[in-house]
């Protein structure tokens, strides 16, 4: 399993164990060209938790946010949504939820 998919699975498992409701818009890559095929998911965070309202984007290694992701995450932040960009581990996510009443 690719590191990015493993990180996403780890986040999903953590949210499920904590009982946190979330929206997940799955995208997929064309096995021929490598392009993201779900245009509805373009720019959307990997997870959008409903309570507390927080957007989670998973990146591994030197992965960078696309322009669409930067724009979407900025709009979410300006709307009062907390945004977390995880890099390789879920440590920041665990720390975020430690102080929250669920």
C-alpha positions, -999 to 999 in steps of 0.1 A, spaced: 0 0 0 13 35 -9 23 57 20 -4 82 12 -31 56 12 -17 41 45 -18 76 61 -54 80 50 -63 46 63 -47 54 97 -67 87 99 -99 69 90 -92 42 116 -85 68 143 -117 88 135 -137 56 135 -123 46 169 -130 80 184 -166 79 170 -160 111 150 -184 116 120 -168 126 88 -173 130 51 -149 114 28 -149 122 -9 -130 95 -26 -110 103 -57 -90 79 -78 -62 80 -103 -64 67 -138 -40 38 -140 -29 49 -175 -24 86 -171 -21 91 -133 -46 120 -133 -73 124 -106 -106 113 -122 -132 125 -98 -135 162 -106 -160 167 -78 -132 159 -53 -107 183 -68 -93 206 -41 -114 190 -14 -97 178 18 -93 141 24 -116 142 54 -142 168 66 -151 160 102 -186 172 112 -180 178 149 -158 194 157 -157 209 123 -122 203 109 -108 196 75 -79 171 73 -55 168 44 -30 140 43 4 145 27 35 122 28 71 130 23 76 161 2 40 161 -11 27 196 -16 -8 211 -17 -22 217 -51 -34 252 -60 -70 239 -57 -63 225 -23 -47 257 -11 -77 277 -23 -103 253 -7 -85 251 26 -81 289 27 -119 293 21 -127 267 48 -104 285 73 -120 319 65 -154 302 72 -142 292 106 -133 256 99 -102 243 115 -77 229 90 -50 203 97 -25 192 71 -9 160 82 26 151 72 35 114 74 19 109 109 -13 115 127 4 131 158 -10 165 151 -45 150 147 -43 132 180 -31 164 197 -60 184 181 -86 160 194 -71 156 229 -83 190 239 -118 186 223 -150 176 240 -166 150 217 
